Amino acid sequence: MTQIHTDRFEFVCPERGEAFEVDGEMRRALLASGCPVCGAPVSETAFVSLSSP
Ligand SMILES: [Zn+2]
């Protein structure tokens, strides 16, 4: 499988403010499971698209 393009997002935790870059698949996982660092619930507003350079 070849991924030509992967969406990139910056995730900012709504609870503690830790931030890191994720791809679309990771974004869905965070929305489903919450923040992997502190366990806070994650909504779509916690993500900023990095699609533009
Ligand atoms: Zn967190």
mmCIF file of the protein (N, C-alpha, C, O) and its ligand, coordinates in Angstrom:
data_MODEL
# 
_entry.id   MODEL 
# 
loop_
_entity.id 
_entity.type 
_entity.pdbx_number_of_molecules 
1 polymer     1 
2 non-polymer 1 
# 
_entity_poly.entity_id                      1 
_entity_poly.type                           'polypeptide(L)' 
_entity_poly.nstd_linkage                   no 
_entity_poly.nstd_monomer                   no 
_entity_poly.pdbx_seq_one_letter_code       MTQIHTDRFEFVCPERGEAFEVDGEMRRALLASGCPVCGAPVSETAFVSLSSP 
_entity_poly.pdbx_seq_one_letter_code_can   MTQIHTDRFEFVCPERGEAFEVDGEMRRALLASGCPVCGAPVSETAFVSLSSP 
_entity_poly.pdbx_strand_id                 A 
# 
loop_
_entity_poly_seq.entity_id 
_entity_poly_seq.num 
_entity_poly_seq.mon_id 
_entity_poly_seq.hetero 
1 1  MET n 
1 2  THR n 
1 3  GLN n 
1 4  ILE n 
1 5  HIS n 
1 6  THR n 
1 7  ASP n 
1 8  ARG n 
1 9  PHE n 
1 10 GLU n 
1 11 PHE n 
1 12 VAL n 
1 13 CYS n 
1 14 PRO n 
1 15 GLU n 
1 16 ARG n 
1 17 GLY n 
1 18 GLU n 
1 19 ALA n 
1 20 PHE n 
1 21 GLU n 
1 22 VAL n 
1 23 ASP n 
1 24 GLY n 
1 25 GLU n 
1 26 MET n 
1 27 ARG n 
1 28 ARG n 
1 29 ALA n 
1 30 LEU n 
1 31 LEU n 
1 32 ALA n 
1 33 SER n 
1 34 GLY n 
1 35 CYS n 
1 36 PRO n 
1 37 VAL n 
1 38 CYS n 
1 39 GLY n 
1 40 ALA n 
1 41 PRO n 
1 42 VAL n 
1 43 SER n 
1 44 GLU n 
1 45 THR n 
1 46 ALA n 
1 47 PHE n 
1 48 VAL n 
1 49 SER n 
1 50 LEU n 
1 51 SER n 
1 52 SER n 
1 53 PRO n 
# 
loop_
_struct_asym.id 
_struct_asym.entity_id 
A 1 
B 2 
# 
loop_
_chem_comp.id 
_chem_comp.type 
_chem_comp.mon_nstd_flag 
ALA 'L-peptide linking' y 
ARG 'L-peptide linking' y 
ASP 'L-peptide linking' y 
CYS 'L-peptide linking' y 
GLN 'L-peptide linking' y 
GLU 'L-peptide linking' y 
GLY 'peptide linking'   y 
HIS 'L-peptide linking' y 
ILE 'L-peptide linking' y 
LEU 'L-peptide linking' y 
MET 'L-peptide linking' y 
PHE 'L-peptide linking' y 
PRO 'L-peptide linking' y 
SER 'L-peptide linking' y 
THR 'L-peptide linking' y 
VAL 'L-peptide linking' y 
ZN  non-polymer         . 
# 
_pdbx_entity_nonpoly.entity_id   2 
_pdbx_entity_nonpoly.name        ? 
_pdbx_entity_nonpoly.comp_id     ZN 
# 
_pdbx_nonpoly_scheme.asym_id         B 
_pdbx_nonpoly_scheme.entity_id       2 
_pdbx_nonpoly_scheme.mon_id          ZN 
_pdbx_nonpoly_scheme.ndb_seq_num     1 
_pdbx_nonpoly_scheme.pdb_seq_num     101 
_pdbx_nonpoly_scheme.auth_seq_num    101 
_pdbx_nonpoly_scheme.pdb_mon_id      ZN 
_pdbx_nonpoly_scheme.auth_mon_id     ZN 
_pdbx_nonpoly_scheme.pdb_strand_id   A 
_pdbx_nonpoly_scheme.pdb_ins_code    . 
# 
loop_
_atom_site.group_PDB 
_atom_site.id 
_atom_site.type_symbol 
_atom_site.label_atom_id 
_atom_site.label_alt_id 
_atom_site.label_comp_id 
_atom_site.label_asym_id 
_atom_site.label_entity_id 
_atom_site.label_seq_id 
_atom_site.pdbx_PDB_ins_code 
_atom_site.Cartn_x 
_atom_site.Cartn_y 
_atom_site.Cartn_z 
_atom_site.occupancy 
_atom_site.B_iso_or_equiv 
_atom_site.pdbx_formal_charge 
_atom_site.auth_seq_id 
_atom_site.auth_comp_id 
_atom_site.auth_asym_id 
_atom_site.auth_atom_id 
_atom_site.pdbx_PDB_model_num 
ATOM   1   N  N  . MET A 1 1  ? 0.846   -1.203 0.000  1.00 0.00 ? 1   MET A N  1 
ATOM   2   C  CA . MET A 1 1  ? 0.000   0.000  0.000  1.00 0.00 ? 1   MET A CA 1 
ATOM   3   C  C  . MET A 1 1  ? 0.879   1.249  0.000  1.00 0.00 ? 1   MET A C  1 
ATOM   4   O  O  . MET A 1 1  ? 1.906   1.311  0.676  1.00 0.00 ? 1   MET A O  1 
ATOM   5   N  N  . THR A 1 2  ? 0.457   2.216  -0.759 1.00 0.00 ? 2   THR A N  1 
ATOM   6   C  CA . THR A 1 2  ? 1.182   3.479  -0.811 1.00 0.00 ? 2   THR A CA 1 
ATOM   7   C  C  . THR A 1 2  ? 0.234   4.612  -0.429 1.00 0.00 ? 2   THR A C  1 
ATOM   8   O  O  . THR A 1 2  ? -0.841  4.768  -1.008 1.00 0.00 ? 2   THR A O  1 
ATOM   9   N  N  . GLN A 1 3  ? 0.648   5.377  0.532  1.00 0.00 ? 3   GLN A N  1 
ATOM   10  C  CA . GLN A 1 3  ? -0.126  6.546  0.898  1.00 0.00 ? 3   GLN A CA 1 
ATOM   11  C  C  . GLN A 1 3  ? 0.457   7.767  0.198  1.00 0.00 ? 3   GLN A C  1 
ATOM   12  O  O  . GLN A 1 3  ? 1.554   8.225  0.517  1.00 0.00 ? 3   GLN A O  1 
ATOM   13  N  N  . ILE A 1 4  ? -0.303  8.280  -0.763 1.00 0.00 ? 4   ILE A N  1 
ATOM   14  C  CA . ILE A 1 4  ? 0.195   9.428  -1.518 1.00 0.00 ? 4   ILE A CA 1 
ATOM   15  C  C  . ILE A 1 4  ? 0.152   10.690 -0.658 1.00 0.00 ? 4   ILE A C  1 
ATOM   16  O  O  . ILE A 1 4  ? 1.074   11.506 -0.657 1.00 0.00 ? 4   ILE A O  1 
ATOM   17  N  N  . HIS A 1 5  ? -0.941  10.815 0.062  1.00 0.00 ? 5   HIS A N  1 
ATOM   18  C  CA . HIS A 1 5  ? -1.091  12.007 0.896  1.00 0.00 ? 5   HIS A CA 1 
ATOM   19  C  C  . HIS A 1 5  ? -1.722  11.626 2.216  1.00 0.00 ? 5   HIS A C  1 
ATOM   20  O  O  . HIS A 1 5  ? -2.704  10.886 2.256  1.00 0.00 ? 5   HIS A O  1 
ATOM   21  N  N  . THR A 1 6  ? -1.165  12.125 3.276  1.00 0.00 ? 6   THR A N  1 
ATOM   22  C  CA . THR A 1 6  ? -1.730  11.897 4.595  1.00 0.00 ? 6   THR A CA 1 
ATOM   23  C  C  . THR A 1 6  ? -2.066  13.241 5.215  1.00 0.00 ? 6   THR A C  1 
ATOM   24  O  O  . THR A 1 6  ? -1.220  14.131 5.309  1.00 0.00 ? 6   THR A O  1 
ATOM   25  N  N  . ASP A 1 7  ? -3.304  13.368 5.630  1.00 0.00 ? 7   ASP A N  1 
ATOM   26  C  CA . ASP A 1 7  ? -3.693  14.598 6.307  1.00 0.00 ? 7   ASP A CA 1 
ATOM   27  C  C  . ASP A 1 7  ? -2.936  14.734 7.618  1.00 0.00 ? 7   ASP A C  1 
ATOM   28  O  O  . ASP A 1 7  ? -2.750  13.761 8.349  1.00 0.00 ? 7   ASP A O  1 
ATOM   29  N  N  . ARG A 1 8  ? -2.510  15.938 7.899  1.00 0.00 ? 8   ARG A N  1 
ATOM   30  C  CA . ARG A 1 8  ? -1.800  16.194 9.144  1.00 0.00 ? 8   ARG A CA 1 
ATOM   31  C  C  . ARG A 1 8  ? -2.587  17.194 9.980  1.00 0.00 ? 8   ARG A C  1 
ATOM   32  O  O  . ARG A 1 8  ? -3.154  18.155 9.461  1.00 0.00 ? 8   ARG A O  1 
ATOM   33  N  N  . PHE A 1 9  ? -2.608  16.948 11.267 1.00 0.00 ? 9   PHE A N  1 
ATOM   34  C  CA . PHE A 1 9  ? -3.298  17.855 12.182 1.00 0.00 ? 9   PHE A CA 1 
ATOM   35  C  C  . PHE A 1 9  ? -2.416  18.093 13.397 1.00 0.00 ? 9   PHE A C  1 
ATOM   36  O  O  . PHE A 1 9  ? -1.633  17.229 13.792 1.00 0.00 ? 9   PHE A O  1 
ATOM   37  N  N  . GLU A 1 10 ? -2.554  19.270 13.979 1.00 0.00 ? 10  GLU A N  1 
ATOM   38  C  CA . GLU A 1 10 ? -1.958  19.481 15.286 1.00 0.00 ? 10  GLU A CA 1 
ATOM   39  C  C  . GLU A 1 10 ? -3.048  19.260 16.327 1.00 0.00 ? 10  GLU A C  1 
ATOM   40  O  O  . GLU A 1 10 ? -4.109  19.882 16.299 1.00 0.00 ? 10  GLU A O  1 
ATOM   41  N  N  . PHE A 1 11 ? -2.746  18.360 17.235 1.00 0.00 ? 11  PHE A N  1 
ATOM   42  C  CA . PHE A 1 11 ? -3.654  18.103 18.349 1.00 0.00 ? 11  PHE A CA 1 
ATOM   43  C  C  . PHE A 1 11 ? -3.213  18.915 19.552 1.00 0.00 ? 11  PHE A C  1 
ATOM   44  O  O  . PHE A 1 11 ? -2.045  18.881 19.940 1.00 0.00 ? 11  PHE A O  1 
ATOM   45  N  N  . VAL A 1 12 ? -4.149  19.645 20.143 1.00 0.00 ? 12  VAL A N  1 
ATOM   46  C  CA . VAL A 1 12 ? -3.868  20.352 21.391 1.00 0.00 ? 12  VAL A CA 1 
ATOM   47  C  C  . VAL A 1 12 ? -4.858  19.854 22.434 1.00 0.00 ? 12  VAL A C  1 
ATOM   48  O  O  . VAL A 1 12 ? -6.069  20.016 22.287 1.00 0.00 ? 12  VAL A O  1 
ATOM   49  N  N  . CYS A 1 13 ? -4.334  19.257 23.470 1.00 0.00 ? 13  CYS A N  1 
ATOM   50  C  CA . CYS A 1 13 ? -5.189  18.683 24.502 1.00 0.00 ? 13  CYS A CA 1 
ATOM   51  C  C  . CYS A 1 13 ? -6.028  19.767 25.173 1.00 0.00 ? 13  CYS A C  1 
ATOM   52  O  O  . CYS A 1 13 ? -5.485  20.778 25.617 1.00 0.00 ? 13  CYS A O  1 
ATOM   53  N  N  . PRO A 1 14 ? -7.345  19.569 25.252 1.00 0.00 ? 14  PRO A N  1 
ATOM   54  C  CA . PRO A 1 14 ? -8.199  20.576 25.876 1.00 0.00 ? 14  PRO A CA 1 
ATOM   55  C  C  . PRO A 1 14 ? -8.029  20.620 27.393 1.00 0.00 ? 14  PRO A C  1 
ATOM   56  O  O  . PRO A 1 14 ? -8.461  21.576 28.037 1.00 0.00 ? 14  PRO A O  1 
ATOM   57  N  N  . GLU A 1 15 ? -7.416  19.617 27.953 1.00 0.00 ? 15  GLU A N  1 
ATOM   58  C  CA . GLU A 1 15 ? -7.298  19.527 29.413 1.00 0.00 ? 15  GLU A CA 1 
ATOM   59  C  C  . GLU A 1 15 ? -5.973  20.091 29.908 1.00 0.00 ? 15  GLU A C  1 
ATOM   60  O  O  . GLU A 1 15 ? -5.948  20.919 30.820 1.00 0.00 ? 15  GLU A O  1 
ATOM   61  N  N  . ARG A 1 16 ? -4.885  19.650 29.317 1.00 0.00 ? 16  ARG A N  1 
ATOM   62  C  CA . ARG A 1 16 ? -3.557  20.026 29.823 1.00 0.00 ? 16  ARG A CA 1 
ATOM   63  C  C  . ARG A 1 16 ? -2.749  20.835 28.821 1.00 0.00 ? 16  ARG A C  1 
ATOM   64  O  O  . ARG A 1 16 ? -1.721  21.412 29.173 1.00 0.00 ? 16  ARG A O  1 
ATOM   65  N  N  . GLY A 1 17 ? -3.202  20.881 27.590 1.00 0.00 ? 17  GLY A N  1 
ATOM   66  C  CA . GLY A 1 17 ? -2.532  21.724 26.607 1.00 0.00 ? 17  GLY A CA 1 
ATOM   67  C  C  . GLY A 1 17 ? -1.333  21.108 25.918 1.00 0.00 ? 17  GLY A C  1 
ATOM   68  O  O  . GLY A 1 17 ? -0.656  21.778 25.139 1.00 0.00 ? 17  GLY A O  1 
ATOM   69  N  N  . GLU A 1 18 ? -1.055  19.828 26.194 1.00 0.00 ? 18  GLU A N  1 
ATOM   70  C  CA . GLU A 1 18 ? 0.031   19.206 25.455 1.00 0.00 ? 18  GLU A CA 1 
ATOM   71  C  C  . GLU A 1 18 ? -0.347  19.122 23.981 1.00 0.00 ? 18  GLU A C  1 
ATOM   72  O  O  . GLU A 1 18 ? -1.507  18.886 23.644 1.00 0.00 ? 18  GLU A O  1 
ATOM   73  N  N  . ALA A 1 19 ? 0.630   19.313 23.112 1.00 0.00 ? 19  ALA A N  1 
ATOM   74  C  CA . ALA A 1 19 ? 0.340   19.368 21.681 1.00 0.00 ? 19  ALA A CA 1 
ATOM   75  C  C  . ALA A 1 19 ? 1.292   18.470 20.923 1.00 0.00 ? 19  ALA A C  1 
ATOM   76  O  O  . ALA A 1 19 ? 2.478   18.381 21.241 1.00 0.00 ? 19  ALA A O  1 
ATOM   77  N  N  . PHE A 1 20 ? 0.753   17.807 19.916 1.00 0.00 ? 20  PHE A N  1 
ATOM   78  C  CA . PHE A 1 20 ? 1.590   17.032 19.015 1.00 0.00 ? 20  PHE A CA 1 
ATOM   79  C  C  . PHE A 1 20 ? 0.869   16.826 17.707 1.00 0.00 ? 20  PHE A C  1 
ATOM   80  O  O  . PHE A 1 20 ? -0.341  17.020 17.592 1.00 0.00 ? 20  PHE A O  1 
ATOM   81  N  N  . GLU A 1 21 ? 1.665   16.418 16.708 1.00 0.00 ? 21  GLU A N  1 
ATOM   82  C  CA . GLU A 1 21 ? 1.130   16.277 15.365 1.00 0.00 ? 21  GLU A CA 1 
ATOM   83  C  C  . GLU A 1 21 ? 0.602   14.872 15.160 1.00 0.00 ? 21  GLU A C  1 
ATOM   84  O  O  . GLU A 1 21 ? 1.223   13.893 15.575 1.00 0.00 ? 21  GLU A O  1 
ATOM   85  N  N  . VAL A 1 22 ? -0.557  14.781 14.510 1.00 0.00 ? 22  VAL A N  1 
ATOM   86  C  CA . VAL A 1 22 ? -1.170  13.490 14.246 1.00 0.00 ? 22  VAL A CA 1 
ATOM   87  C  C  . VAL A 1 22 ? -1.633  13.434 12.795 1.00 0.00 ? 22  VAL A C  1 
ATOM   88  O  O  . VAL A 1 22 ? -1.758  14.461 12.127 1.00 0.00 ? 22  VAL A O  1 
ATOM   89  N  N  . ASP A 1 23 ? -1.883  12.220 12.321 1.00 0.00 ? 23  ASP A N  1 
ATOM   90  C  CA . ASP A 1 23 ? -2.473  12.080 10.993 1.00 0.00 ? 23  ASP A CA 1 
ATOM   91  C  C  . ASP A 1 23 ? -3.973  11.779 11.138 1.00 0.00 ? 23  ASP A C  1 
ATOM   92  O  O  . ASP A 1 23 ? -4.499  11.705 12.248 1.00 0.00 ? 23  ASP A O  1 
ATOM   93  N  N  . GLY A 1 24 ? -4.632  11.612 10.017 1.00 0.00 ? 24  GLY A N  1 
ATOM   94  C  CA . GLY A 1 24 ? -6.080  11.442 10.043 1.00 0.00 ? 24  GLY A CA 1 
ATOM   95  C  C  . GLY A 1 24 ? -6.526  10.231 10.835 1.00 0.00 ? 24  GLY A C  1 
ATOM   96  O  O  . GLY A 1 24 ? -7.541  10.262 11.530 1.00 0.00 ? 24  GLY A O  1 
ATOM   97  N  N  . GLU A 1 25 ? -5.748  9.155  10.719 1.00 0.00 ? 25  GLU A N  1 
ATOM   98  C  CA . GLU A 1 25 ? -6.108  7.929  11.429 1.00 0.00 ? 25  GLU A CA 1 
ATOM   99  C  C  . GLU A 1 25 ? -5.953  8.111  12.938 1.00 0.00 ? 25  GLU A C  1 
ATOM   100 O  O  . GLU A 1 25 ? -6.794  7.675  13.723 1.00 0.00 ? 25  GLU A O  1 
ATOM   101 N  N  . MET A 1 26 ? -4.859  8.764  13.321 1.00 0.00 ? 26  MET A N  1 
ATOM   102 C  CA . MET A 1 26 ? -4.622  9.037  14.740 1.00 0.00 ? 26  MET A CA 1 
ATOM   103 C  C  . MET A 1 26 ? -5.676  9.984  15.287 1.00 0.00 ? 26  MET A C  1 
ATOM   104 O  O  . MET A 1 26 ? -6.110  9.858  16.432 1.00 0.00 ? 26  MET A O  1 
ATOM   105 N  N  . ARG A 1 27 ? -6.082  10.933 14.455 1.00 0.00 ? 27  ARG A N  1 
ATOM   106 C  CA . ARG A 1 27 ? -7.125  11.875 14.873 1.00 0.00 ? 27  ARG A CA 1 
ATOM   107 C  C  . ARG A 1 27 ? -8.410  11.125 15.223 1.00 0.00 ? 27  ARG A C  1 
ATOM   108 O  O  . ARG A 1 27 ? -9.041  11.398 16.245 1.00 0.00 ? 27  ARG A O  1 
ATOM   109 N  N  . ARG A 1 28 ? -8.784  10.188 14.375 1.00 0.00 ? 28  ARG A N  1 
ATOM   110 C  CA . ARG A 1 28 ? -9.998  9.410  14.650 1.00 0.00 ? 28  ARG A CA 1 
ATOM   111 C  C  . ARG A 1 28 ? -9.843  8.598  15.933 1.00 0.00 ? 28  ARG A C  1 
ATOM   112 O  O  . ARG A 1 28 ? -10.786 8.466  16.713 1.00 0.00 ? 28  ARG A O  1 
ATOM   113 N  N  . ALA A 1 29 ? -8.652  8.060  16.141 1.00 0.00 ? 29  ALA A N  1 
ATOM   114 C  CA . ALA A 1 29 ? -8.411  7.275  17.354 1.00 0.00 ? 29  ALA A CA 1 
ATOM   115 C  C  . ALA A 1 29 ? -8.529  8.140  18.599 1.00 0.00 ? 29  ALA A C  1 
ATOM   116 O  O  . ALA A 1 29 ? -9.073  7.703  19.613 1.00 0.00 ? 29  ALA A O  1 
ATOM   117 N  N  . LEU A 1 30 ? -8.020  9.369  18.526 1.00 0.00 ? 30  LEU A N  1 
ATOM   118 C  CA . LEU A 1 30 ? -8.100  10.270 19.675 1.00 0.00 ? 30  LEU A CA 1 
ATOM   119 C  C  . LEU A 1 30 ? -9.543  10.673 19.947 1.00 0.00 ? 30  LEU A C  1 
ATOM   120 O  O  . LEU A 1 30 ? -9.969  10.752 21.099 1.00 0.00 ? 30  LEU A O  1 
ATOM   121 N  N  . LEU A 1 31 ? -10.297 10.929 18.872 1.00 0.00 ? 31  LEU A N  1 
ATOM   122 C  CA . LEU A 1 31 ? -11.705 11.286 19.042 1.00 0.00 ? 31  LEU A CA 1 
ATOM   123 C  C  . LEU A 1 31 ? -12.473 10.149 19.705 1.00 0.00 ? 31  LEU A C  1 
ATOM   124 O  O  . LEU A 1 31 ? -13.405 10.385 20.474 1.00 0.00 ? 31  LEU A O  1 
ATOM   125 N  N  . ALA A 1 32 ? -12.083 8.932  19.407 1.00 0.00 ? 32  ALA A N  1 
ATOM   126 C  CA . ALA A 1 32 ? -12.775 7.774  19.958 1.00 0.00 ? 32  ALA A CA 1 
ATOM   127 C  C  . ALA A 1 32 ? -12.325 7.442  21.377 1.00 0.00 ? 32  ALA A C  1 
ATOM   128 O  O  . ALA A 1 32 ? -13.128 7.014  22.207 1.00 0.00 ? 32  ALA A O  1 
ATOM   129 N  N  . SER A 1 33 ? -11.037 7.641  21.651 1.00 0.00 ? 33  SER A N  1 
ATOM   130 C  CA . SER A 1 33 ? -10.459 7.130  22.893 1.00 0.00 ? 33  SER A CA 1 
ATOM   131 C  C  . SER A 1 33 ? -10.075 8.211  23.891 1.00 0.00 ? 33  SER A C  1 
ATOM   132 O  O  . SER A 1 33 ? -9.866  7.914  25.068 1.00 0.00 ? 33  SER A O  1 
ATOM   133 N  N  . GLY A 1 34 ? -9.977  9.474  23.441 1.00 0.00 ? 34  GLY A N  1 
ATOM   134 C  CA . GLY A 1 34 ? -9.541  10.546 24.328 1.00 0.00 ? 34  GLY A CA 1 
ATOM   135 C  C  . GLY A 1 34 ? -8.040  10.747 24.259 1.00 0.00 ? 34  GLY A C  1 
ATOM   136 O  O  . GLY A 1 34 ? -7.330  10.028 23.557 1.00 0.00 ? 34  GLY A O  1 
ATOM   137 N  N  . CYS A 1 35 ? -7.570  11.746 25.006 1.00 0.00 ? 35  CYS A N  1 
ATOM   138 C  CA . CYS A 1 35 ? -6.147  12.089 25.010 1.00 0.00 ? 35  CYS A CA 1 
ATOM   139 C  C  . CYS A 1 35 ? -5.306  10.922 25.522 1.00 0.00 ? 35  CYS A C  1 
ATOM   140 O  O  . CYS A 1 35 ? -5.592  10.377 26.588 1.00 0.00 ? 35  CYS A O  1 
ATOM   141 N  N  . PRO A 1 36 ? -4.268  10.530 24.772 1.00 0.00 ? 36  PRO A N  1 
ATOM   142 C  CA . PRO A 1 36 ? -3.424  9.411  25.201 1.00 0.00 ? 36  PRO A CA 1 
ATOM   143 C  C  . PRO A 1 36 ? -2.526  9.764  26.376 1.00 0.00 ? 36  PRO A C  1 
ATOM   144 O  O  . PRO A 1 36 ? -1.979  8.871  27.023 1.00 0.00 ? 36  PRO A O  1 
ATOM   145 N  N  . VAL A 1 37 ? -2.366  11.039 26.659 1.00 0.00 ? 37  VAL A N  1 
ATOM   146 C  CA . VAL A 1 37 ? -1.483  11.462 27.750 1.00 0.00 ? 37  VAL A CA 1 
ATOM   147 C  C  . VAL A 1 37 ? -2.235  11.524 29.081 1.00 0.00 ? 37  VAL A C  1 
ATOM   148 O  O  . VAL A 1 37 ? -1.788  10.963 30.081 1.00 0.00 ? 37  VAL A O  1 
ATOM   149 N  N  . CYS A 1 38 ? -3.386  12.213 29.080 1.00 0.00 ? 38  CYS A N  1 
ATOM   150 C  CA . CYS A 1 38 ? -4.087  12.423 30.347 1.00 0.00 ? 38  CYS A CA 1 
ATOM   151 C  C  . CYS A 1 38 ? -5.491  11.820 30.367 1.00 0.00 ? 38  CYS A C  1 
ATOM   152 O  O  . CYS A 1 38 ? -6.145  11.803 31.410 1.00 0.00 ? 38  CYS A O  1 
ATOM   153 N  N  . GLY A 1 39 ? -5.961  11.321 29.207 1.00 0.00 ? 39  GLY A N  1 
ATOM   154 C  CA . GLY A 1 39 ? -7.253  10.654 29.175 1.00 0.00 ? 39  GLY A CA 1 
ATOM   155 C  C  . GLY A 1 39 ? -8.444  11.574 29.025 1.00 0.00 ? 39  GLY A C  1 
ATOM   156 O  O  . GLY A 1 39 ? -9.585  11.119 29.104 1.00 0.00 ? 39  GLY A O  1 
ATOM   157 N  N  . ALA A 1 40 ? -8.207  12.863 28.812 1.00 0.00 ? 40  ALA A N  1 
ATOM   158 C  CA . ALA A 1 40 ? -9.314  13.798 28.665 1.00 0.00 ? 40  ALA A CA 1 
ATOM   159 C  C  . ALA A 1 40 ? -10.109 13.504 27.402 1.00 0.00 ? 40  ALA A C  1 
ATOM   160 O  O  . ALA A 1 40 ? -9.540  13.070 26.400 1.00 0.00 ? 40  ALA A O  1 
ATOM   161 N  N  . PRO A 1 41 ? -11.427 13.736 27.437 1.00 0.00 ? 41  PRO A N  1 
ATOM   162 C  CA . PRO A 1 41 ? -12.232 13.599 26.223 1.00 0.00 ? 41  PRO A CA 1 
ATOM   163 C  C  . PRO A 1 41 ? -11.767 14.583 25.167 1.00 0.00 ? 41  PRO A C  1 
ATOM   164 O  O  . PRO A 1 41 ? -11.414 15.721 25.476 1.00 0.00 ? 41  PRO A O  1 
ATOM   165 N  N  . VAL A 1 42 ? -11.768 14.140 23.923 1.00 0.00 ? 42  VAL A N  1 
ATOM   166 C  CA . VAL A 1 42 ? -11.268 14.946 22.819 1.00 0.00 ? 42  VAL A CA 1 
ATOM   167 C  C  . VAL A 1 42 ? -12.399 15.208 21.837 1.00 0.00 ? 42  VAL A C  1 
ATOM   168 O  O  . VAL A 1 42 ? -13.107 14.284 21.439 1.00 0.00 ? 42  VAL A O  1 
ATOM   169 N  N  . SER A 1 43 ? -12.572 16.479 21.442 1.00 0.00 ? 43  SER A N  1 
ATOM   170 C  CA . SER A 1 43 ? -13.544 16.818 20.417 1.00 0.00 ? 43  SER A CA 1 
ATOM   171 C  C  . SER A 1 43 ? -12.813 17.351 19.189 1.00 0.00 ? 43  SER A C  1 
ATOM   172 O  O  . SER A 1 43 ? -11.603 17.576 19.226 1.00 0.00 ? 43  SER A O  1 
ATOM   173 N  N  . GLU A 1 44 ? -13.549 17.551 18.113 1.00 0.00 ? 44  GLU A N  1 
ATOM   174 C  CA . GLU A 1 44 ? -12.919 17.977 16.865 1.00 0.00 ? 44  GLU A CA 1 
ATOM   175 C  C  . GLU A 1 44 ? -12.259 19.354 16.982 1.00 0.00 ? 44  GLU A C  1 
ATOM   176 O  O  . GLU A 1 44 ? -11.357 19.679 16.210 1.00 0.00 ? 44  GLU A O  1 
ATOM   177 N  N  . THR A 1 45 ? -12.706 20.156 17.943 1.00 0.00 ? 45  THR A N  1 
ATOM   178 C  CA . THR A 1 45 ? -12.116 21.484 18.106 1.00 0.00 ? 45  THR A CA 1 
ATOM   179 C  C  . THR A 1 45 ? -10.686 21.429 18.642 1.00 0.00 ? 45  THR A C  1 
ATOM   180 O  O  . THR A 1 45 ? -9.985  22.441 18.644 1.00 0.00 ? 45  THR A O  1 
ATOM   181 N  N  . ALA A 1 46 ? -10.248 20.249 19.098 1.00 0.00 ? 46  ALA A N  1 
ATOM   182 C  CA . ALA A 1 46 ? -8.892  20.104 19.613 1.00 0.00 ? 46  ALA A CA 1 
ATOM   183 C  C  . ALA A 1 46 ? -7.864  19.931 18.497 1.00 0.00 ? 46  ALA A C  1 
ATOM   184 O  O  . ALA A 1 46 ? -6.665  19.829 18.759 1.00 0.00 ? 46  ALA A O  1 
ATOM   185 N  N  . PHE A 1 47 ? -8.341  19.899 17.248 1.00 0.00 ? 47  PHE A N  1 
ATOM   186 C  CA . PHE A 1 47 ? -7.439  19.659 16.130 1.00 0.00 ? 47  PHE A CA 1 
ATOM   187 C  C  . PHE A 1 47 ? -7.384  20.873 15.202 1.00 0.00 ? 47  PHE A C  1 
ATOM   188 O  O  . PHE A 1 47 ? -8.399  21.505 14.907 1.00 0.00 ? 47  PHE A O  1 
ATOM   189 N  N  . VAL A 1 48 ? -6.174  21.175 14.758 1.00 0.00 ? 48  VAL A N  1 
ATOM   190 C  CA . VAL A 1 48 ? -5.979  22.234 13.770 1.00 0.00 ? 48  VAL A CA 1 
ATOM   191 C  C  . VAL A 1 48 ? -5.338  21.602 12.544 1.00 0.00 ? 48  VAL A C  1 
ATOM   192 O  O  . VAL A 1 48 ? -4.319  20.919 12.651 1.00 0.00 ? 48  VAL A O  1 
ATOM   193 N  N  . SER A 1 49 ? -5.931  21.828 11.389 1.00 0.00 ? 49  SER A N  1 
ATOM   194 C  CA . SER A 1 49 ? -5.387  21.257 10.163 1.00 0.00 ? 49  SER A CA 1 
ATOM   195 C  C  . SER A 1 49 ? -4.062  21.897 9.799  1.00 0.00 ? 49  SER A C  1 
ATOM   196 O  O  . SER A 1 49 ? -3.903  23.115 9.884  1.00 0.00 ? 49  SER A O  1 
ATOM   197 N  N  . LEU A 1 50 ? -3.107  21.062 9.389  1.00 0.00 ? 50  LEU A N  1 
ATOM   198 C  CA . LEU A 1 50 ? -1.791  21.542 8.965  1.00 0.00 ? 50  LEU A CA 1 
ATOM   199 C  C  . LEU A 1 50 ? -1.627  21.367 7.461  1.00 0.00 ? 50  LEU A C  1 
ATOM   200 O  O  . LEU A 1 50 ? -0.510  21.228 6.961  1.00 0.00 ? 50  LEU A O  1 
ATOM   201 N  N  . SER A 1 51 ? -2.741  21.374 6.748  1.00 0.00 ? 51  SER A N  1 
ATOM   202 C  CA . SER A 1 51 ? -2.683  21.052 5.326  1.00 0.00 ? 51  SER A CA 1 
ATOM   203 C  C  . SER A 1 51 ? -1.956  22.125 4.517  1.00 0.00 ? 51  SER A C  1 
ATOM   204 O  O  . SER A 1 51 ? -1.353  21.817 3.489  1.00 0.00 ? 51  SER A O  1 
ATOM   205 N  N  . SER A 1 52 ? -2.005  23.373 4.964  1.00 0.00 ? 52  SER A N  1 
ATOM   206 C  CA . SER A 1 52 ? -1.297  24.410 4.235  1.00 0.00 ? 52  SER A CA 1 
ATOM   207 C  C  . SER A 1 52 ? 0.105   24.587 4.807  1.00 0.00 ? 52  SER A C  1 
ATOM   208 O  O  . SER A 1 52 ? 0.275   24.546 6.025  1.00 0.00 ? 52  SER A O  1 
ATOM   209 N  N  . PRO A 1 53 ? 1.103   24.781 3.965  1.00 0.00 ? 53  PRO A N  1 
ATOM   210 C  CA . PRO A 1 53 ? 2.484   24.842 4.411  1.00 0.00 ? 53  PRO A CA 1 
ATOM   211 C  C  . PRO A 1 53 ? 2.793   26.069 5.261  1.00 0.00 ? 53  PRO A C  1 
ATOM   212 O  O  . PRO A 1 53 ? 3.928   26.243 5.704  1.00 0.00 ? 53  PRO A O  1 
HETATM 213 ZN ZN . ZN  B 2 .  ? -4.182  15.457 27.571 1.00 0.00 2 101 ZN  A ZN 1 
# 
